[in-house]
Amino acid sequence: MEPEDRVVVSTRPSRREASQTATHLSDGVNSELYACAALKSNEHIRVLHLHPGEGDEPLFCSVHEVDLGANPEYEALSYVWGTPDFKHQLNIHLNHHFTITSSLNNALRDLRHANIDAGPRILWVDACCIDQSNIPERNQQVQMMGRIYRQASRVISYIGPEADDSNLGLEFASRLYNLAMSFLGKPREAGFSFELDNLAARGLPHREAIEWKAVRRLLRRPNASRVWILQEYVLNQNVVMMCGTKTFPCELLPRIYAFHKMGMTPRIAVTDLRDEDAAGNDNKTLLNLASMASLRLKRLDGTAETMSLAKVLIKCHGLDSTDPRDKVYGILGLASDADNIGIRVDYSISVTDLYI
């Protein structure tokens, strides 16, 4: 898979008033929480229909059960669970709601359509679409999570809300990407060195400009820290990243790091000793990003080697999980020998029993 010649960052459309032909939400809403309605089949999943809204307006959704075998349309959300504060509400209707974390609250607010005419956004969100308190259901749904992400029309990797000049950072990262692409394939003698004293000659801002720090902060967001991110990022052909309401190609940030290693992007886009938040050259997030991008590219090209569970475990040793069992369960969808080994997701067994 060849890299795109140019990268574009897109923004969610802003609100306008509903017209006479506005799309109305379905009346056929499952208004009961999943605790009161078990899934009808092991082929079924739940999806959220996230209602339009913006700003501080309350979050509303409806919950629907769909058959994966019928190839339903939905986007799968990948995000960092973050602090388990559970202080926000996702309303199903006036009498029922999910209690969600600040991280998910930020994601859903940025994801919902602002335009009423656009109707609901159909999402699969693990924290809400799986009854986390129902161990048998959780086992069964996690076992098929690789398929859930693979079949989604798109995977959205949400890296957090707009903050720390992130919009500026994305625009500048795209500019650096496009500049590096202009050098790709040219002989080194054509010259693409980026010494700090010749930035202006390349049409780039001086070292102290805020654009550089904005890119470094983007690269150090903790989205590439979770073990679950590996299959979420790799299995689907259509993956985008999202920061605030901005969406951009999932290859953008890993390529900025890769171009830096190749000398095709100024090093201060990644590291700067004057910036205490980015003094190290190869922090954990950057290494994870690079590793996942490499694996994704090989899978899309069809050149990825078949990996056993043992190999995948080695590949993702730098990824974290709150539950040690997820170090295994979170990668089953990528392991070629998962069925032969016979490991079944079972959160009722101990960590010791799983690993032994």
C-alpha contacts under 8 A as a table, 3 or more apart, distances in Angstrom:
res1	aa1	res2	aa2	distance
1	M	297	L	6.61
1	M	300	L	6.54
1	M	301	D	5.29
4	E	7	V	6.78
5	D	178	N	7.09
5	D	181	M	6.49
6	R	174	S	7.94
6	R	177	Y	7.52
6	R	178	N	5.46
6	R	181	M	7.63
7	V	174	S	5.77
7	V	177	Y	7.22
7	V	178	N	6.76
7	V	248	F	7.75
7	V	249	P	7.21
7	V	252	L	7.52
8	V	174	S	6.90
8	V	248	F	6.52
8	V	249	P	7.69
9	V	170	L	7.26
9	V	171	E	7.12
9	V	174	S	7.53
9	V	246	K	6.49
9	V	247	T	5.83
9	V	248	F	4.77
9	V	249	P	7.72
10	S	246	K	5.56
10	S	247	T	5.31
10	S	248	F	6.48
11	T	245	T	5.80
11	T	246	K	4.63
11	T	247	T	6.40
12	R	113	H	7.55
12	R	114	A	7.83
12	R	245	T	5.54
12	R	246	K	6.62
13	P	113	H	7.76
13	P	114	A	6.86
13	P	115	N	7.08
14	S	114	A	5.65
14	S	115	N	6.35
15	R	54	E	7.88
15	R	114	A	4.69
15	R	115	N	4.32
15	R	116	I	7.16
16	R	114	A	7.84
16	R	115	N	5.65
16	R	116	I	7.25
17	E	115	N	7.39
17	E	116	I	6.93
17	E	117	D	8.00
18	A	21	T	7.82
18	A	22	A	5.65
18	A	115	N	7.59
18	A	116	I	5.54
18	A	117	D	5.63
19	S	22	A	5.21
19	S	117	D	7.07
21	T	117	D	7.80
22	A	116	I	7.05
22	A	117	D	4.69
22	A	118	A	7.82
22	A	119	G	7.84
23	T	116	I	7.58
23	T	117	D	5.44
23	T	118	A	6.73
23	T	119	G	5.43
24	H	119	G	6.58
25	L	51	H	7.91
25	L	119	G	6.74
25	L	120	P	7.03
26	S	29	V	6.51
29	V	62	S	5.94
29	V	63	V	6.70
29	V	64	H	6.84
30	N	62	S	6.72
30	N	63	V	5.63
30	N	64	H	5.95
31	S	62	S	6.91
31	S	63	V	7.00
31	S	92	I	6.62
31	S	93	H	7.06
31	S	96	H	7.91
32	E	35	A	7.89
32	E	36	C	6.23
32	E	37	A	6.94
32	E	96	H	7.70
33	L	36	C	5.76
33	L	37	A	6.90
33	L	96	H	7.40
34	Y	37	A	4.88
34	Y	38	A	6.22
34	Y	131	D	6.40
35	A	38	A	6.84
35	A	131	D	6.99
39	L	42	N	7.32
39	L	44	H	6.38
39	L	45	I	7.13
39	L	65	E	7.30
40	K	44	H	6.75
41	S	44	H	5.27
42	N	45	I	7.99
42	N	140	Q	7.21
42	N	141	Q	7.97
43	E	67	D	5.81
43	E	68	L	5.69
43	E	69	G	6.55
44	H	65	E	6.59
44	H	66	V	5.49
44	H	67	D	4.43
44	H	68	L	5.71
45	I	65	E	5.74
45	I	66	V	5.61
45	I	67	D	6.53
45	I	68	L	6.84
45	I	129	C	7.21
45	I	130	I	7.98
45	I	141	Q	7.67
46	R	63	V	6.64
46	R	64	H	5.46
46	R	65	E	4.37
46	R	66	V	6.06
46	R	124	W	7.10
46	R	129	C	5.07
46	R	130	I	7.35
47	V	63	V	5.94
47	V	64	H	5.39
47	V	65	E	6.38
47	V	66	V	7.23
47	V	74	Y	7.42
47	V	122	I	6.56
47	V	123	L	5.60
47	V	124	W	4.86
47	V	125	V	7.33
47	V	129	C	6.03
48	L	61	C	6.18
48	L	62	S	5.76
48	L	63	V	4.87
48	L	64	H	6.38
48	L	121	R	7.81
48	L	122	I	5.62
48	L	123	L	5.16
48	L	124	W	6.22
48	L	125	V	7.49
48	L	129	C	7.27
49	H	61	C	5.25
49	H	62	S	5.12
49	H	63	V	6.37
49	H	64	H	7.47
49	H	120	P	5.30
49	H	121	R	5.48
49	H	122	I	4.60
49	H	123	L	6.49
50	L	59	L	7.81
50	L	60	F	6.28
50	L	61	C	4.40
50	L	62	S	6.79
50	L	108	L	7.88
50	L	112	R	6.19
50	L	120	P	5.01
50	L	121	R	4.98
50	L	122	I	6.23
50	L	123	L	7.21
51	H	59	L	7.35
51	H	60	F	5.52
51	H	61	C	5.35
51	H	62	S	7.88
51	H	112	R	6.55
51	H	113	H	7.36
51	H	119	G	6.68
51	H	120	P	4.50
51	H	121	R	6.65
52	P	112	R	5.37
52	P	113	H	4.67
52	P	114	A	5.48
52	P	115	N	6.56
52	P	116	I	5.64
52	P	118	A	7.59
52	P	119	G	6.30
52	P	120	P	5.90
52	P	121	R	7.69
53	G	57	E	6.22
53	G	58	P	7.73
53	G	59	L	7.38
53	G	109	R	7.84
53	G	112	R	6.41
53	G	113	H	6.33
53	G	114	A	5.06
53	G	115	N	7.46
53	G	116	I	7.35
54	E	57	E	5.87
54	E	109	R	6.81
54	E	112	R	7.49
54	E	113	H	7.64
54	E	114	A	5.38
55	G	109	R	7.54
58	P	89	Q	7.91
58	P	90	L	7.61
58	P	91	N	7.59
59	L	89	Q	7.06
59	L	90	L	5.13
59	L	91	N	5.93
59	L	108	L	7.79
59	L	109	R	7.24
60	F	90	L	5.78
60	F	91	N	4.61
60	F	92	I	5.77
60	F	93	H	7.11
61	C	90	L	7.02
61	C	91	N	6.19
61	C	92	I	5.15
61	C	93	H	7.71
62	S	92	I	5.42
62	S	93	H	7.81
63	V	92	I	7.39
66	V	72	P	6.80
67	D	70	A	5.48
67	D	71	N	7.25
67	D	72	P	6.95
68	L	71	N	5.30
68	L	72	P	6.24
68	L	148	I	7.84
69	G	72	P	7.94
71	N	151	Q	7.18
73	E	122	I	7.50
73	E	152	A	6.95
73	E	153	S	6.21
74	Y	122	I	5.11
74	Y	123	L	5.33
74	Y	124	W	6.59
74	Y	152	A	5.65
74	Y	153	S	5.85
74	Y	154	R	7.44
75	E	122	I	6.33
75	E	123	L	4.84
75	E	124	W	6.13
75	E	152	A	5.37
75	E	153	S	5.58
75	E	154	R	4.94
75	E	155	V	5.72
75	E	156	I	7.08
76	A	123	L	5.69
76	A	124	W	4.71
76	A	125	V	6.41
76	A	148	I	7.75
76	A	149	Y	6.21
76	A	152	A	5.89
76	A	153	S	7.88
76	A	154	R	6.40
76	A	155	V	4.78
76	A	156	I	6.26
77	L	123	L	6.80
77	L	124	W	6.18
77	L	125	V	5.55
77	L	126	D	7.91
77	L	155	V	5.94
77	L	156	I	5.07
77	L	157	S	6.29
77	L	158	Y	7.25
78	S	125	V	7.77
78	S	155	V	6.95
78	S	156	I	5.88
78	S	157	S	4.60
78	S	158	Y	6.07
78	S	229	I	6.98
78	S	232	E	6.50
79	Y	103	S	7.82
79	Y	104	L	7.57
79	Y	107	A	7.78
79	Y	157	S	5.88
79	Y	158	Y	5.05
79	Y	159	I	6.45
79	Y	160	G	7.97
79	Y	223	N	6.83
80	V	103	S	6.91
80	V	158	Y	7.76
80	V	159	I	7.31
80	V	222	P	7.42
80	V	223	N	5.90
80	V	226	R	7.24
81	W	84	P	7.33
81	W	101	T	7.35
81	W	103	S	6.00
81	W	104	L	6.94
82	G	101	T	7.58
82	G	102	S	7.74
82	G	103	S	5.88
83	T	101	T	7.12
83	T	102	S	7.55
83	T	103	S	7.60
84	P	101	T	5.88
85	D	100	I	7.90
85	D	101	T	5.45
85	D	102	S	6.85
86	F	99	T	5.57
86	F	100	I	4.69
86	F	101	T	4.19
86	F	102	S	6.90
87	K	99	T	6.54
87	K	100	I	6.40
87	K	101	T	6.11
87	K	102	S	6.97
88	H	99	T	5.64
88	H	100	I	5.21
88	H	101	T	6.17
88	H	102	S	6.58
88	H	105	N	6.59
89	Q	97	H	6.14
89	Q	98	F	5.70
89	Q	99	T	4.80
89	Q	100	I	5.90
89	Q	105	N	7.87
90	L	97	H	5.41
90	L	98	F	5.02
90	L	99	T	6.38
90	L	100	I	6.78
90	L	105	N	7.83
91	N	94	L	6.88
91	N	96	H	6.19
91	N	97	H	4.13
91	N	98	F	6.32
92	I	95	N	7.69
92	I	96	H	5.45
92	I	97	H	5.09
92	I	98	F	7.43
93	H	96	H	5.50
93	H	97	H	6.90
94	L	97	H	7.84
98	F	128	C	7.28
100	I	104	L	6.34
100	I	105	N	6.50
101	T	104	L	5.39
101	T	105	N	6.10
102	S	105	N	4.92
102	S	106	N	6.13
103	S	106	N	5.32
103	S	107	A	6.41
103	S	160	G	7.36
104	L	107	A	4.95
104	L	108	L	6.10
105	N	108	L	5.37
105	N	109	R	6.17
106	N	109	R	5.29
106	N	110	D	6.28
106	N	160	G	7.10
106	N	161	P	6.18
107	A	110	D	5.27
107	A	111	L	6.01
107	A	158	Y	6.60
107	A	160	G	6.87
107	A	161	P	7.18
107	A	244	G	7.75
108	L	111	L	4.88
108	L	112	R	5.94
109	R	112	R	5.69
110	D	161	P	7.45
110	D	244	G	5.74
110	D	245	T	5.20
111	L	121	R	7.89
111	L	245	T	6.89
112	R	120	P	7.44
112	R	121	R	6.29
113	H	116	I	7.06
113	H	118	A	6.46
113	H	119	G	7.25
113	H	120	P	7.08
113	H	121	R	6.84
114	A	118	A	7.99
115	N	118	A	5.53
115	N	119	G	7.64
116	I	119	G	5.77
124	W	129	C	6.42
125	V	128	C	5.69
125	V	129	C	5.62
126	D	129	C	5.22
126	D	130	I	5.65
127	A	130	I	6.15
127	A	131	D	7.77
127	A	132	Q	7.08
128	C	131	D	6.92
130	I	137	E	7.27
130	I	138	R	6.25
130	I	141	Q	6.93
131	D	134	N	5.43
131	D	137	E	6.73
131	D	138	R	6.39
132	Q	135	I	6.94
132	Q	137	E	7.94
132	Q	138	R	5.89
133	S	138	R	7.69
134	N	137	E	5.46
134	N	138	R	5.98
135	I	138	R	4.95
135	I	139	N	5.98
135	I	346	D	7.78
135	I	347	Y	6.49
135	I	348	S	7.12
136	P	139	N	5.13
136	P	140	Q	6.29
136	P	346	D	7.77
137	E	140	Q	5.16
137	E	141	Q	6.03
138	R	141	Q	5.25
138	R	142	V	5.92
138	R	347	Y	7.92
139	N	142	V	5.42
139	N	143	Q	6.14
139	N	344	R	7.88
139	N	345	V	5.04
139	N	346	D	5.30
139	N	347	Y	6.50
140	Q	143	Q	5.17
140	Q	144	M	6.71
140	Q	345	V	7.05
141	Q	144	M	5.32
141	Q	145	M	6.18
142	V	145	M	4.88
142	V	329	Y	7.45
142	V	345	V	6.82
143	Q	146	G	7.57
143	Q	329	Y	7.44
143	Q	332	L	7.67
143	Q	344	R	6.92
143	Q	345	V	5.63
144	M	147	R	5.35
144	M	148	I	6.38
144	M	333	G	7.73
145	M	148	I	4.85
145	M	149	Y	6.29
145	M	333	G	7.21
146	G	149	Y	5.38
146	G	150	R	6.07
146	G	231	Q	6.57
146	G	232	E	7.65
146	G	235	L	7.18
146	G	332	L	7.59
146	G	333	G	4.52
146	G	334	L	7.54
147	R	150	R	4.88
147	R	151	Q	5.97
147	R	333	G	7.40
148	I	151	Q	5.46
148	I	152	A	6.31
149	Y	152	A	5.36
149	Y	155	V	6.92
149	Y	231	Q	7.70
149	Y	232	E	6.07
149	Y	235	L	6.66
149	Y	236	N	6.29
150	R	235	L	5.26
150	R	236	N	4.71
150	R	237	Q	7.94
151	Q	236	N	7.28
152	A	155	V	6.54
152	A	236	N	7.34
153	S	238	N	7.19
154	R	236	N	7.18
154	R	237	Q	7.87
154	R	238	N	5.08
154	R	239	V	5.81
154	R	240	V	7.64
155	V	232	E	7.19
155	V	233	Y	7.66
155	V	236	N	6.84
155	V	238	N	6.37
155	V	239	V	4.73
155	V	240	V	6.44
156	I	239	V	5.97
156	I	240	V	5.21
156	I	241	M	5.71
156	I	242	M	6.66
157	S	223	N	7.97
157	S	233	Y	7.57
157	S	239	V	7.21
157	S	240	V	6.11
157	S	241	M	4.55
157	S	242	M	6.01
157	S	250	C	7.89
158	Y	223	N	7.63
158	Y	241	M	5.78
158	Y	242	M	4.69
158	Y	243	C	6.09
159	I	221	R	6.75
159	I	222	P	7.46
159	I	223	N	5.40
159	I	241	M	7.02
159	I	242	M	6.09
159	I	243	C	5.45
160	G	221	R	7.97
160	G	242	M	7.55
160	G	243	C	5.36
160	G	244	G	6.22
161	P	243	C	5.60
161	P	244	G	4.08
161	P	245	T	7.75
162	E	165	D	7.36
162	E	166	S	5.70
162	E	167	N	6.88
162	E	243	C	6.00
162	E	244	G	4.32
162	E	245	T	7.57
163	A	166	S	5.44
164	D	214	A	6.48
164	D	217	R	7.23
165	D	168	L	5.37
165	D	169	G	6.15
165	D	214	A	5.57
166	S	169	G	4.77
166	S	170	L	6.10
166	S	214	A	5.98
166	S	215	V	7.51
166	S	217	R	7.83
166	S	218	L	6.60
166	S	243	C	7.42
167	N	170	L	5.19
167	N	171	E	6.33
167	N	246	K	7.53
168	L	171	E	5.19
168	L	172	F	6.13
168	L	211	E	6.47
168	L	214	A	6.69
169	G	172	F	5.13
169	G	173	A	5.91
169	G	211	E	5.83
169	G	212	W	7.46
169	G	213	K	7.82
169	G	214	A	4.46
169	G	215	V	4.51
169	G	218	L	6.90
170	L	173	A	4.98
170	L	174	S	6.15
170	L	215	V	6.91
170	L	218	L	7.89
171	E	174	S	5.24
171	E	175	R	6.37
172	F	175	R	4.88
172	F	176	L	6.20
172	F	211	E	6.38
172	F	215	V	7.16
173	A	176	L	5.06
173	A	177	Y	6.08
173	A	215	V	6.23
173	A	252	L	7.48
173	A	253	L	7.48
173	A	256	I	7.12
174	S	177	Y	4.98
174	S	178	N	6.15
174	S	252	L	7.21
175	R	178	N	5.21
175	R	179	L	6.16
176	L	179	L	5.05
176	L	180	A	6.12
176	L	256	I	7.39
176	L	265	T	6.70
177	Y	180	A	5.17
177	Y	181	M	6.14
177	Y	252	L	7.19
177	Y	255	R	7.38
177	Y	256	I	6.33
178	N	181	M	5.03
178	N	182	S	6.40
179	L	182	S	5.24
179	L	183	F	7.08
180	A	183	F	5.35
180	A	184	L	6.57
180	A	259	F	6.92
180	A	264	M	5.48
180	A	265	T	6.36
181	M	184	L	4.98
183	F	186	K	5.57
183	F	192	F	6.88
183	F	264	M	7.48
186	K	190	A	6.53
187	P	190	A	5.54
187	P	191	G	7.78
188	R	191	G	5.49
188	R	192	F	6.99
192	F	263	G	7.44
192	F	264	M	6.08
193	S	263	G	6.42
193	S	264	M	6.76
193	S	266	P	7.95
194	F	198	N	6.58
194	F	199	L	6.51
194	F	263	G	7.36
194	F	264	M	7.37
194	F	265	T	6.86
194	F	266	P	5.19
194	F	267	R	7.91
195	E	198	N	5.48
195	E	199	L	6.74
195	E	266	P	7.27
196	L	199	L	5.74
196	L	206	H	7.99
196	L	207	R	6.92
196	L	266	P	7.72
197	D	200	A	7.71
198	N	201	A	5.23
198	N	202	R	6.82
199	L	202	R	5.25
199	L	203	G	6.54
199	L	204	L	5.13
199	L	205	P	6.56
199	L	206	H	6.42
199	L	207	R	7.95
200	A	203	G	4.87
200	A	204	L	5.15
200	A	205	P	6.26
200	A	206	H	6.80
201	A	204	L	7.33
205	P	209	A	6.04
205	P	211	E	7.79
206	H	209	A	5.56
207	R	212	W	7.26
207	R	268	I	7.43
208	E	212	W	7.58
209	A	212	W	6.21
209	A	213	K	7.63
210	I	213	K	5.41
210	I	214	A	6.19
211	E	214	A	5.07
211	E	215	V	6.39
212	W	215	V	5.34
212	W	216	R	6.36
212	W	268	I	6.53
212	W	269	A	5.33
213	K	216	R	4.99
213	K	217	R	6.14
213	K	269	A	7.33
213	K	275	D	7.82
214	A	217	R	5.25
214	A	218	L	6.41
215	V	218	L	5.11
215	V	219	L	6.33
215	V	269	A	6.12
215	V	270	V	7.47
216	R	219	L	5.15
216	R	220	R	6.41
216	R	269	A	5.81
216	R	270	V	5.30
216	R	271	T	6.98
216	R	278	A	6.66
217	R	220	R	5.16
217	R	221	R	6.53
217	R	277	D	7.85
217	R	278	A	7.80
218	L	221	R	5.51
218	L	253	L	7.96
219	L	253	L	6.43
219	L	270	V	7.38
219	L	285	T	7.57
219	L	286	L	6.75
220	R	285	T	6.14
220	R	286	L	7.02
221	R	224	A	7.76
221	R	285	T	7.47
222	P	225	S	5.53
222	P	285	T	6.38
223	N	226	R	7.11
223	N	229	I	7.76
223	N	285	T	7.69
224	A	229	I	6.54
224	A	285	T	5.51
224	A	286	L	7.90
224	A	288	N	5.94
224	A	289	L	5.92
224	A	319	L	7.57
225	S	229	I	7.60
225	S	284	K	7.70
225	S	285	T	6.14
225	S	288	N	7.17
225	S	318	G	7.63
225	S	319	L	5.14
225	S	320	D	5.77
226	R	229	I	5.50
226	R	230	L	7.77
226	R	319	L	5.18
226	R	320	D	4.83
226	R	321	S	5.86
227	V	230	L	5.98
227	V	316	C	6.83
227	V	319	L	4.74
227	V	320	D	5.41
227	V	321	S	5.88
227	V	326	D	7.38
227	V	327	K	6.34
227	V	330	G	6.11
227	V	331	I	7.46
228	W	231	Q	6.18
228	W	232	E	6.47
228	W	321	S	7.95
228	W	326	D	7.85
228	W	330	G	5.04
228	W	331	I	7.08
229	I	232	E	4.92
229	I	233	Y	5.75
230	L	233	Y	5.31
230	L	234	V	6.03
230	L	292	M	6.49
230	L	316	C	7.69
230	L	331	I	7.31
231	Q	234	V	5.01
231	Q	235	L	5.47
231	Q	330	G	7.52
231	Q	331	I	6.49
231	Q	333	G	6.73
231	Q	334	L	6.54
232	E	235	L	6.21
232	E	236	N	7.27
233	Y	236	N	6.95
233	Y	239	V	6.75
233	Y	292	M	7.34
233	Y	296	R	7.26
234	V	237	Q	7.66
234	V	292	M	7.18
234	V	295	L	7.06
234	V	296	R	4.80
234	V	299	R	7.52
235	L	296	R	7.70
235	L	334	L	7.85
236	N	239	V	6.41
237	Q	300	L	6.98
239	V	249	P	7.30
239	V	250	C	6.09
240	V	247	T	6.52
240	V	248	F	5.83
240	V	249	P	4.97
240	V	250	C	4.75
241	M	247	T	5.66
241	M	248	F	5.43
241	M	249	P	6.07
241	M	250	C	5.04
242	M	245	T	6.65
242	M	246	K	5.51
242	M	247	T	4.33
242	M	248	F	6.32
243	C	246	K	5.32
243	C	247	T	6.54
248	F	252	L	7.25
249	P	252	L	5.61
250	C	253	L	7.09
250	C	254	P	7.83
251	E	254	P	5.55
251	E	255	R	5.89
251	E	293	A	6.82
252	L	255	R	5.33
252	L	256	I	6.35
253	L	256	I	5.14
253	L	257	Y	6.59
253	L	289	L	7.95
254	P	257	Y	5.24
254	P	258	A	6.20
254	P	286	L	7.52
254	P	289	L	5.58
254	P	290	A	5.45
254	P	293	A	6.33
255	R	258	A	4.69
255	R	259	F	5.79
255	R	290	A	7.90
256	I	259	F	5.18
256	I	260	H	6.13
256	I	265	T	7.01
256	I	269	A	7.90
257	Y	260	H	5.02
257	Y	261	K	6.43
257	Y	270	V	6.74
257	Y	286	L	7.16
257	Y	290	A	7.34
258	A	261	K	5.13
258	A	262	M	6.38
258	A	290	A	7.10
259	F	262	M	4.94
259	F	263	G	6.17
259	F	264	M	4.97
259	F	265	T	5.40
260	H	263	G	5.09
260	H	264	M	5.70
260	H	265	T	4.59
260	H	266	P	6.29
260	H	267	R	5.82
260	H	269	A	7.68
260	H	270	V	7.25
261	K	264	M	7.61
262	M	265	T	7.67
263	G	266	P	6.95
263	G	267	R	7.66
265	T	269	A	7.16
266	P	269	A	5.81
266	P	270	V	7.95
267	R	270	V	5.57
267	R	271	T	6.00
267	R	272	D	7.57
268	I	271	T	4.93
268	I	272	D	5.25
269	A	272	D	7.95
270	V	278	A	7.17
270	V	281	N	6.94
271	T	275	D	7.74
271	T	278	A	5.11
271	T	279	A	5.54
271	T	280	G	6.24
271	T	281	N	5.41
272	D	275	D	5.35
272	D	276	E	7.91
272	D	278	A	5.87
272	D	279	A	5.18
272	D	280	G	7.75
273	L	276	E	6.72
273	L	278	A	7.10
273	L	279	A	4.48
273	L	280	G	7.63
274	R	279	A	6.99
275	D	278	A	5.40
275	D	279	A	5.79
276	E	279	A	5.32
278	A	281	N	7.42
280	G	283	N	6.20
282	D	286	L	6.13
282	D	287	L	6.32
283	N	286	L	5.56
283	N	287	L	6.43
284	K	287	L	5.25
284	K	288	N	6.13
284	K	318	G	7.16
285	T	288	N	5.15
285	T	289	L	6.10
286	L	289	L	5.05
286	L	290	A	6.21
287	L	290	A	5.16
287	L	291	S	6.17
288	N	291	S	5.10
288	N	292	M	6.11
288	N	318	G	6.90
288	N	319	L	7.35
289	L	292	M	5.29
289	L	293	A	6.06
290	A	293	A	5.18
290	A	294	S	6.19
291	S	294	S	5.24
291	S	295	L	6.33
291	S	315	K	7.93
292	M	295	L	5.12
292	M	296	R	6.03
293	A	296	R	5.08
293	A	297	L	6.10
294	S	297	L	5.26
294	S	298	K	6.32
295	L	298	K	5.25
295	L	299	R	6.25
295	L	304	A	6.94
296	R	299	R	5.17
296	R	300	L	6.20
297	L	300	L	5.19
297	L	301	D	6.12
298	K	301	D	5.05
298	K	302	G	5.96
298	K	303	T	4.94
298	K	304	A	4.57
299	R	302	G	4.98
299	R	303	T	6.08
299	R	304	A	4.90
300	L	303	T	7.72
301	D	304	A	7.53
306	T	335	A	7.96
306	T	336	S	6.24
307	M	310	A	7.80
307	M	311	K	5.60
307	M	312	V	6.18
307	M	334	L	7.50
307	M	335	A	5.76
307	M	336	S	5.71
307	M	337	D	7.93
308	S	311	K	5.19
308	S	312	V	6.31
308	S	335	A	5.05
308	S	336	S	5.27
308	S	337	D	5.47
308	S	338	A	7.63
309	L	312	V	5.12
309	L	313	L	6.10
309	L	331	I	7.71
309	L	332	L	7.14
309	L	334	L	7.76
309	L	335	A	4.72
309	L	336	S	7.00
309	L	337	D	6.44
309	L	338	A	6.61
310	A	313	L	5.12
310	A	314	I	6.44
311	K	314	I	5.14
311	K	315	K	6.16
312	V	315	K	4.84
312	V	316	C	6.19
312	V	331	I	7.08
312	V	334	L	7.27
312	V	335	A	6.55
313	L	316	C	5.35
313	L	317	H	6.00
313	L	327	K	7.56
313	L	328	V	7.41
313	L	331	I	7.70
314	I	317	H	5.24
315	K	318	G	7.88
316	C	319	L	5.44
317	H	320	D	7.97
320	D	327	K	7.58
321	S	324	P	6.05
321	S	326	D	6.16
321	S	327	K	6.35
322	T	326	D	7.76
323	D	326	D	5.58
323	D	327	K	7.67
324	P	327	K	5.60
324	P	328	V	7.95
324	P	351	V	6.69
325	R	328	V	5.74
325	R	329	Y	6.30
325	R	347	Y	7.78
325	R	351	V	5.83
325	R	354	L	7.18
326	D	329	Y	4.57
326	D	330	G	4.98
326	D	331	I	7.96
327	K	330	G	5.73
327	K	331	I	7.03
328	V	331	I	5.70
328	V	332	L	6.52
329	Y	332	L	5.50
329	Y	345	V	6.19
330	G	333	G	7.50
331	I	334	L	5.46
331	I	335	A	6.66
332	L	335	A	5.27
332	L	338	A	5.93
333	G	338	A	7.69
335	A	338	A	5.35
336	S	339	D	7.76
337	D	340	N	5.21
337	D	341	I	6.10
338	A	341	I	5.33
338	A	342	G	6.33
338	A	343	I	6.57
339	D	342	G	5.09
339	D	343	I	7.12
346	D	349	I	6.08
347	Y	350	S	7.60
349	I	353	D	6.37
349	I	354	L	6.89
350	S	353	D	5.25
350	S	354	L	6.40
351	V	354	L	5.21
351	V	355	Y	6.33
352	T	355	Y	5.41
352	T	356	I	5.98
353	D	356	I	5.30
